[in-house]
Amino acid sequence: MERLKVIKTDQFQLDLESMVMYVARDNIDAALSLEARIHTQVDELAKPNFPRRRGRVAGTLELVAHPNYIVLLQQTDTTVTALSVIHVARRYP
């Protein structure tokens, strides 16, 4: 299978930055580790067989990047787009 192009939207970047800033208030090392972990996993989505699940909103997928954080995705035959990052406690959709 051909690798997909990974796109990270501005909203994804803003959500991730906000999440990192929140976690950093208590533990900067944990925040930076979490940020790196999420970026790495999103980059791994270039592999079509990297795990993702059907999203709760039609036309989306979800990456469980951490027990507390989900990355919302859209995918075509050639791209996978990281739309946003949400905390699992958040009511979504």
Secondary structure, DSSP 8 states (H G I E B T S, - for coil): ----EEEE-HHHHHHHHHHHHHHHTT-HHHHHHHHHHHHHHHHHTTSTTS--EE-SSTT-EEEEEETTEEEEEEE-SSEEEEEEEEETTS---
